[in-house]
Amino acid sequence: MTTIQEPSAVSKFDLYSRGMHALHNVLGTVDAEEFISLVKSDRFDYTEWQRQHFDQKTLEQISAEAEAYVTEHPYVGDPSTII
């Protein structure tokens, strides 16, 4: 049986480490650093970004994109640690 960790069970250090690892893997070192700099300097509003990004899409589009992502990026880790 798969257990789901509550977000509060993840330490700030672990979350930071996983986030940096994800940014580095997707963007590369230089672009990851640039992204962090942009977010910090521009007073990035994630909630507003989400609204602008997702309000333009239908539920069907979001669902199809999520399904495509899961198909293209299957989880290869330990299923007992899925959060």
Secondary structure as a PSIPRED ss2 file (coil, helix, strand):
# PSIPRED VFORMAT (PSIPRED V4.0)

   1 M C   1.000  0.000  0.000
   2 T C   1.000  0.000  0.000
   3 T C   1.000  0.000  0.000
   4 I C   1.000  0.000  0.000
   5 Q C   1.000  0.000  0.000
   6 E C   1.000  0.000  0.000
   7 P H   0.000  1.000  0.000
   8 S H   0.000  1.000  0.000
   9 A H   0.000  1.000  0.000
  10 V C   1.000  0.000  0.000
  11 S C   1.000  0.000  0.000
  12 K H   0.000  1.000  0.000
  13 F H   0.000  1.000  0.000
  14 D H   0.000  1.000  0.000
  15 L H   0.000  1.000  0.000
  16 Y H   0.000  1.000  0.000
  17 S H   0.000  1.000  0.000
  18 R H   0.000  1.000  0.000
  19 G H   0.000  1.000  0.000
  20 M H   0.000  1.000  0.000
  21 H H   0.000  1.000  0.000
  22 A H   0.000  1.000  0.000
  23 L H   0.000  1.000  0.000
  24 H H   0.000  1.000  0.000
  25 N H   0.000  1.000  0.000
  26 V H   0.000  1.000  0.000
  27 L H   0.000  1.000  0.000
  28 G C   1.000  0.000  0.000
  29 T H   0.000  1.000  0.000
  30 V H   0.000  1.000  0.000
  31 D H   0.000  1.000  0.000
  32 A H   0.000  1.000  0.000
  33 E H   0.000  1.000  0.000
  34 E H   0.000  1.000  0.000
  35 F H   0.000  1.000  0.000
  36 I H   0.000  1.000  0.000
  37 S H   0.000  1.000  0.000
  38 L H   0.000  1.000  0.000
  39 V H   0.000  1.000  0.000
  40 K H   0.000  1.000  0.000
  41 S H   0.000  1.000  0.000
  42 D C   1.000  0.000  0.000
  43 R C   1.000  0.000  0.000
  44 F C   1.000  0.000  0.000
  45 D C   1.000  0.000  0.000
  46 Y H   0.000  1.000  0.000
  47 T H   0.000  1.000  0.000
  48 E H   0.000  1.000  0.000
  49 W H   0.000  1.000  0.000
  50 Q H   0.000  1.000  0.000
  51 R H   0.000  1.000  0.000
  52 Q H   0.000  1.000  0.000
  53 H H   0.000  1.000  0.000
  54 F H   0.000  1.000  0.000
  55 D C   1.000  0.000  0.000
  56 Q C   1.000  0.000  0.000
  57 K C   1.000  0.000  0.000
  58 T C   1.000  0.000  0.000
  59 L H   0.000  1.000  0.000
  60 E H   0.000  1.000  0.000
  61 Q H   0.000  1.000  0.000
  62 I H   0.000  1.000  0.000
  63 S H   0.000  1.000  0.000
  64 A H   0.000  1.000  0.000
  65 E H   0.000  1.000  0.000
  66 A H   0.000  1.000  0.000
  67 E H   0.000  1.000  0.000
  68 A H   0.000  1.000  0.000
  69 Y H   0.000  1.000  0.000
  70 V H   0.000  1.000  0.000
  71 T H   0.000  1.000  0.000
  72 E H   0.000  1.000  0.000
  73 H C   1.000  0.000  0.000
  74 P C   1.000  0.000  0.000
  75 Y C   1.000  0.000  0.000
  76 V C   1.000  0.000  0.000
  77 G C   1.000  0.000  0.000
  78 D C   1.000  0.000  0.000
  79 P H   0.000  1.000  0.000
  80 S H   0.000  1.000  0.000
  81 T H   0.000  1.000  0.000
  82 I C   1.000  0.000  0.000
  83 I C   1.000  0.000  0.000
